[in-house]
Amino acid sequence: MPEQTHTRYGSNIGQPLTRREGLLKVTGSARFAADNHPEGMLYAALATSTIARGRVTFLDVAAAKAHPGVVDVIVPGNTPQLAFDPDDKDSPFTFRMDVLQNDRVRYANQAIAVVIGETLEAATEGAALLAPRYDVEPARMGLDGNETFVPPAVGVGEPPDIDNGGDVDAGLAGSAKRVDATYETPAQYHNAMEPHAIVAQWDGDKLTVDTPSQALTMGQGRIAQLFGIDPANILIRSPFLGGGFGSKALMKGPQILGIMAARRTGRPVKLVLRRDQMFGPVGHRAPTRQTVRMGTDDSGQIQAIHHHNHTATSSFDDFFEPAANLSHTLYAAPALKTTHTAVRLDTGTPLFMRAPGEASGSIALESAVDEMAEACGMDPLAFRLKNYAEVEPISGKPFSSKNLRECYEQGAAAFGWSKRAAAPRTMRDEAGLLVGWGMGTATFPALIFAADARATLKADGTGLVEIGAQDMGQGAWTALAQIAADGLGLDIDQVEFRMGSSDLPNGGIAGGSGHTATAGNAIHAAGGDVIAKLARLATDDQRSPLFGAGNAGVVARDGRLVRRDDESRGESYADILARAGLPALEGQGSAGADQDAQKRYAMHAHGAVFAEVKVDPELGQIRCTRLVGAFAAGRVINPRLVRSQYFGGMIWGVSFALHEEAVMDHRSGRPLNANLGEYHVPVNADIPSLEAILVDEKDSIINALGVKGVGEIGITGTAGAIANAVYHATGVRVRQAPIRLERLLGDLPLAAE
Amino acid sequence: MYAFNYHRPASLAEASAVLVANADAKFMAGGQTLLPAMKLRLANPSDLVDLVALRAELSGIRREGDRVVIGAMTRHGEIATSDVLLAAIPALAGMAAIVGDPAVRSRGTMGGSLANNDPAADYPAAALALGATIVTDRREIAADHYFLGLFETALEEGEIITAIAWPIPKRAGYEKFRNPASRYAMVGVFVAERADGAVRVTVTGAGASGVFRATDFETALTADFSSAALAGVAASPEGLNTDIHADAEYRAHLVGVMARRAVAAATA
């Protein structure tokens, strides 16, 4: 993109503004979906299966209906007629859902009935009174013992097996040093703080829903398809999300059941999932067993990498965690191959969760690289620099930008990496705790999706920018408003910014760390469009001081257009509009992938994460005491929010390495820890010290704004860095996440010496 | 939530009568275990007999000669900060200070915890180690005869704990390895050298049948009350719990570490 398009910017982008909705949130005034209570609203409660596979043979509907306050019970056979079979697929983003179309149970915590009551208590008790009976079939659980197959595609439409043309087996055979190691990661559940919730109300064939959504337009389309109504008749309001992590990108069965309940009763209905009900129908990250085979020559130069991922999907749909594909981008290897296999289990369908593929792939690859560096007798950072990829290893394409070297340098300096003792189990603190330092490389693809935006200049010279974008907590309300203001050459307080509602232009999806690129570039283009129209009005008008300057000859700044070659000559927006007799002027903009650039360039954000852990040698208890991450992700719109996103990602990395694990009961097929008391995520006490360094990176190829994603990259690199730090502290390599203390102690008590 | 009957008796006699008259009735002291269990429908009492009106009568901490008597309705937070107890049995006050979380400590009671006898509760370890006496509305029960297994005690139908009498030891210490989220003991070890010189080491959170004595550790400490004396003593994983938080082998390992640390605390 030509550099001159950036001259239009004022001073909003780059400012560390605090969240504009922060006051609402800390005072409890921000209205989340479940905060809505329309007049006459009923409450719906799900009854969910306690088995993972079989049929429901009996529900005591009479008992539920007899309970005071219960209004209605929805079971298979009395649901409103759907216009589209929820077990059909018509696109890669259409996933099968369970909405009471039959008596089959395909996973634990699947909805088997909906009880609707005048109060939540009545509905909940009604659901308990259903006392279901089942024909139980044995649950298929675990990565072993079930038929293994090669998935037709992994992630979203990627081939399961990819190589760069090199001969991996020959490369390994000819290597002087080799690592062949297998790493396991568990099933994980998103567990956003805000559960999936919906308040649905019908007015004839018009539907209004309040529900958290990472993709308003897609959600609108899915509801329209299922209920056979015009998408224009559906209004989804989602001003705030209490976290999404991918699980709110697609409409899920429980949300559809809430809409059904409103349709059947003719009254507004609220349905909020209980925490345990989120362990089933709303997606999760599948377990993986990954084998990394790697070999180097005598100098530590990688000769070959084979990354294989064995994972799982549900019995009834396809989503395969593309974990091995992380190896496509990071380390130069003349021979590189990634492969995938899978089994089908009686769980809900795994879906996108916090760097799907990248996160689980990263802990395996970064651990293997650490093992390889040690085998070569090299410092882990030196080893990574030696094998630095100047072009994308899988494709040979140049990077649109890549300042990973600077990330390594700045991160290492801030952390003090040069003082690291080479040998494991040689560092201790004053309290006698074992100290370990580890590192990992972070990477995440720079994605952009299709979106549209509308920008309006009003007669008073202020602006209005509208887009159906979504704030998941990442700060879109603020960062996108900064882009909107600069696109119009106005101060942020002079621009009304609207988002979070499906009656606005399609804001694309808030996923894949692509929302700022997606919505931001659409907003940027809309601003450019209206400013160009305004400039035409002025430069074509003999009465304007800008007459004859030409569109490219003016700059928009502080509510005025000025001549590029003489900034003393200009005119305010209000004056231009007044003379033209226009109450307002509207512009449109859109964003989407530049197919040509994507063919020619590899586009990724990068980073380096350094971790310190301390391990109690008597207990094996691990604490991550210090994390430093340095990331290069193109242009930074708001450094405060970007730093916060990196922090969030790094904390999820801690979670991946040390905390999160859904423990599945292989007999019943149920998660044993479907609650936040036993499904552990980090709390403040687990995160003593975080530092995120924003490394400068200019990318004029990637998109007009030059931004990459920052949401998910922090989880990559971090989990591996912690695993490597635990090894460095203890000399014990645990190849199973989370690294639990008893796995660490194993048959080698650390206190024995 | 289902419907149940709520009672707030004004006397011990009335409380006991209400409980006996209703087959599925439960006493509630602080409610910090029972109410969450009811919310999850792990308990479905037909009648809740709230003892809160007896709090004035049944709470308080006083020294009586060589023992400290604590009213059954005394809350953990009050026990943790009692000057009387901090002077006489600091290990017991310290235990109360790490029961649950601040919310639990401001409502939960010593009597409620001992009546419930959760296998991961703290007080059972102290009671068995110090030789506490459980005083009820009808008798006194020695700790050695009180704990009968998981959630099982010597209490009879309708019997109410009114106070717990704690003999003051020469020295004592408690260390627990807390579940990172619930703060329940994954393993808690209480060591005590009683006034008569007898040594007790008790373990909570680990045993498949609730609190138990670690007699090998007692023998070693009887000879030499120091953490060094425990260097070669290991607990057996036999009879210990395995769950999603830790397996029996790790719990056995923890018993050793917590015991050594508890002795160090007692001798500090």
Interface residues (C-beta under 8 A of the other chain):
Chain A: E121 T124 E125 A128 E618 L619 V663 L672 N673 L676 G677 E678 H680 L741 E742 L745 P749 A751
Chain B: M1 Y2 R41 F177 P180 A181 S182 I244 H245 A246 D247 E249 Y250 H253 L254 V257
